Structures are given as structure tokens and as C-alpha cells.
Amino acid sequence: MYPEEFQYTKDHEWIRVDGDTGTIGITDHAQKELGDIVYVELPKSGDAVTAAQTLGTVESVKAVSEIYSPVSGKVTAVNAKLQEHPELLNSDPHSEAWLIRVRLADPQEVRKLMSAEQYEAYIREAASQ
């Protein structure tokens, strides 16, 4: 269910790395936990993000949740579609509803993240507790 080419955080974000650029989003598990998403606040192109630090927020009918960056770097693109259609995060969280693209400050940070298999095991373990 979770794309094999992505890396995942325990905070339920994903990153897909292509060269020195990472595309970041939230996982299907995260969007299910949030419920209907009604607003997304993201950084601007050119802003810096830091691994494990807040990069924005997602507001759903249930709550407002922070989004944490899986890596450090400079924002090179922001998904403008989400400003008008935040519900894309519910319907297509692993593709069309990517959040931002970042030029990686340290590509080695990605190695600290979980594989799809590890992430699925993490979710199963958390659900059983």
C-alpha cells in the first residue's frame, strides 16, 4: 500500500528523493487519522526547513495538526493546488497531494527514515497498543 520508493517518518510524513531534491507529503495513514482536511498551511518557496521541525499545518474537521519535515533543506516548490483543494490530501496523499519540494541540505538524513515495510510494521505495532 505504501510506495516502496518513499521513505517515512514516525510522524507520518513521506519523502521521495530524486537527485538532490525531495518531494514531501503526508501518508495515507495520517490523512485517515485526520479525517476530512479543510485547510493546509505550507512554507513559501525559498524558505528553509529543518529535519524534525514543523514545516506547516493541516486542519481537518477534527483538529489542527503540525507537519514535520523529514529532512533539512530549502523549499524549491509548493503544491499550489492544495490552497484551493486541500481535500486532495484525503483522496491522493501519495501523489497529486504532495506538499513541498526541498533541495536537500544533507542527503544522508534520508537514511535515518523508515522504508515502506518498516513504516507499515510501525503502524501495525502502534495500532496494537
Secondary structure as the mmCIF struct_conf table of DSSP 4:
data_model
#
loop_
_struct_conf.conf_type_id
_struct_conf.id
_struct_conf.beg_label_comp_id
_struct_conf.beg_label_asym_id
_struct_conf.beg_label_seq_id
_struct_conf.end_label_comp_id
_struct_conf.end_label_asym_id
_struct_conf.end_label_seq_id
TURN_TY1_P TURN_TY1_P1 GLU A 4 GLU A 5
STRN STRN1 GLN A 7 TYR A 8
TURN_TY1_P TURN_TY1_P2 LYS A 10 ASP A 11
BEND BEND1 HIS A 12 HIS A 12
STRN STRN2 GLU A 13 ASP A 18
TURN_TY1_P TURN_TY1_P3 GLY A 19 ASP A 20
STRN STRN3 THR A 21 ILE A 26
HELX_RH_AL_P HELX_RH_AL_P1 ASP A 28 LEU A 34
BEND BEND2 ASP A 36 ASP A 36
STRN STRN4 ILE A 37 GLU A 41
HELX_LH_PP_P HELX_LH_PP_P1 PRO A 43 LYS A 44
TURN_TY1_P TURN_TY1_P4 SER A 45 GLY A 46
STRN STRN5 ALA A 48 VAL A 49
TURN_TY1_P TURN_TY1_P5 ALA A 51 ALA A 52
BEND BEND3 GLN A 53 GLN A 53
STRN STRN6 THR A 54 SER A 60
BEND BEND4 VAL A 61 LYS A 62
STRN STRN7 VAL A 64 TYR A 68
BEND BEND5 PRO A 70 VAL A 71
STRN STRN8 GLY A 73 VAL A 78
TURN_TY1_P TURN_TY1_P6 ALA A 80 ALA A 80
HELX_RH_AL_P HELX_RH_AL_P2 LYS A 81 GLU A 84
TURN_TY1_P TURN_TY1_P7 PRO A 86 GLU A 87
HELX_RH_AL_P HELX_RH_AL_P3 LEU A 88 SER A 91
TURN_TY1_P TURN_TY1_P8 PRO A 93 ALA A 97
STRN STRN9 ILE A 100 LEU A 104
BEND BEND6 ALA A 105 ALA A 105
HELX_RH_3T_P HELX_RH_3T_P1 PRO A 107 LYS A 112
BEND BEND7 LEU A 113 LEU A 113
STRN STRN10 MET A 114 MET A 114
HELX_LH_PP_P HELX_LH_PP_P2 SER A 115 SER A 115
HELX_RH_AL_P HELX_RH_AL_P4 ALA A 116 SER A 128
#
